[in-house]
Amino acid sequence: MKLMIVDDSNIIRSRISRIITDSKLPPIEIVGTAANGTDAFALCVAQRPDIVTMDLTMPEMDGVECTALLVEFDPNIKILIISALSDKATAIEALKNGANGFLYKPFTDEELVNAILELIKENE
């Protein structure tokens, strides 16, 4: 399994990376991180991740638009939205664009691991 982490916060990117690396998840290779949707799409084309964690509110290209592009590029990609955004309409739009799950910030290590496990099960 290959994972890409997309969030404009370096702290969140590092935290997700640490949780994935330290967890009891099946082997997951973190193939890259991006701080905006534009970089995320380019990285996705180059690395072909199986799973993406995606923030919604980012500069250049937001997570809703990026989710739609990634799913159009690779219909089998699994996208977990991770956002502090309390606007349910935006979250629903991301899910309509092909996202597979949603996790609110702040999240616990266990919540992230469980959400990633769900996406892995869907991939089997």
C-alpha positions, 0 to 999 in steps of 0.5 A: 500500500502506498500513501500520500499525505496532503495538508497545508499544515506541516505539523499535521503532515508530520503527525499523520506520517508518525502515526502511520509509521508507528502503528500496527497497520499493514505495511504502508509506504508513505510516497510523498506529502503535499501542502496544496492540491496542485502539488498533490495532483502532480505527486499522485501522477508520479507516485500512484498512491493507493490511499490519500489523506486530504485536507479540504482548506488549502492554498492554490487548489482546495481538497474538494477540487483535488479529490475530484481530479484524483478520482478522475485520474485514478478511479480506484484511489481511496481518499480520506478527508481530514479536516477541521472544517465544520461546514458539512456541505463542503464535506458532503461535496468532497464525498460526492467527488469521490472521497471514501471517508471523513475524519474531523480534526482534531483526531486521535491516533486510534481514529486515524488508524481505524479510518485507514484500516477501513480504506484498506479493507475496501481495497481488498 
